[in-house]
Amino acid sequence: MSVTVKFFAGLREQIGIEEIRTSNVPTTVRDAWQQVTDRPRPANVLAAVNHEYVGFEHHLTDGDEVAFFPPVTGG
């Protein structure tokens, strides 16, 4: 059983992780952040599970892909 966790854009540089697979499936998206990094989560970070936006209390299941990224702005 595993979950893949990905970090994008500035988060990838700040944390130093692009992608990591954890064999200990976290319960929620919040738990996934805490399991793979020792840094506090910035307030404006967005999360997606399997390419759909979710909240940080979203429950995870085996095989999920969790992505963290900063908000996108355009001009």
Backbone torsions as a table, in degrees:
resi	resn	phi	psi	omega
1	MET	NA	136.7	-179.2
2	SER	-157.6	161.9	174.5
3	VAL	-131.8	139.0	175.5
4	THR	-99.7	131.5	179.6
5	VAL	-118.1	129.4	-179.3
6	LYS	-123.6	146.5	175.6
7	PHE	-121.3	137.2	-176.2
8	PHE	-121.2	158.7	173.6
9	ALA	55.1	-134.5	-175.6
10	GLY	-61.4	-28.4	177.9
11	LEU	-63.5	-38.8	179.5
12	ARG	-59.2	-43.6	-180.0
13	GLU	-70.5	-41.0	-178.6
14	GLN	-65.4	-42.6	-174.8
15	ILE	-88.3	-29.0	179.6
16	GLY	83.1	17.9	179.1
17	ILE	-128.6	129.8	173.3
18	GLU	-93.3	-47.0	-177.6
19	GLU	-153.3	139.6	177.2
20	ILE	-144.7	142.1	177.2
21	ARG	-109.2	128.8	179.6
22	THR	-111.4	133.0	-179.6
23	SER	-86.6	-12.2	175.8
24	ASN	-97.1	97.5	-173.1
25	VAL	-64.5	117.0	177.3
26	PRO	-68.5	155.5	-178.4
27	THR	-73.6	-44.6	-176.4
28	THR	-130.6	170.8	176.1
29	VAL	-60.1	-40.9	177.5
30	ARG	-58.4	-43.5	178.7
31	ASP	-63.6	-35.6	179.7
32	ALA	-62.4	-45.1	177.9
33	TRP	-57.8	-49.3	-176.6
34	GLN	-66.1	-30.0	-177.8
35	GLN	-74.3	-33.2	-173.6
36	VAL	-103.4	-10.6	178.3
37	THR	-140.7	148.9	177.7
38	ASP	-97.4	7.6	-179.0
39	ARG	-91.5	149.1	174.2
40	PRO	-67.8	147.0	-179.6
41	ARG	-80.7	123.6	175.6
42	PRO	-58.9	147.2	-174.5
43	ALA	-62.3	-29.4	-173.7
44	ASN	-96.9	9.6	-178.5
45	VAL	-69.4	137.5	175.6
46	LEU	-102.3	156.8	178.9
47	ALA	-133.4	147.9	174.4
48	ALA	-136.8	145.5	173.2
49	VAL	-122.8	123.5	-179.0
50	ASN	52.5	43.9	174.2
51	HIS	72.3	19.9	176.3
52	GLU	-128.2	133.1	177.6
53	TYR	-58.2	138.4	178.2
54	VAL	-142.3	165.7	172.7
55	GLY	-84.9	169.6	-176.3
56	PHE	-76.7	-7.7	175.8
57	GLU	-96.5	3.6	178.8
58	HIS	-60.3	131.6	-179.7
59	HIS	-81.9	139.0	-178.1
60	LEU	-101.2	154.1	175.1
61	THR	-131.2	166.0	-179.8
62	ASP	-52.6	132.6	176.6
63	GLY	90.1	-4.9	179.4
64	ASP	-65.1	152.3	172.2
65	GLU	-114.7	120.3	-179.8
66	VAL	-105.8	130.7	178.8
67	ALA	-123.6	135.2	175.6
68	PHE	-116.5	137.0	-179.6
69	PHE	-157.6	154.3	176.9
70	PRO	-74.3	161.0	177.7
71	PRO	-60.3	148.1	-179.8
72	VAL	-98.9	136.2	175.5
73	THR	-123.2	154.5	-179.6
74	GLY	-134.8	172.4	-178.0
75	GLY	-137.4	NA	NA
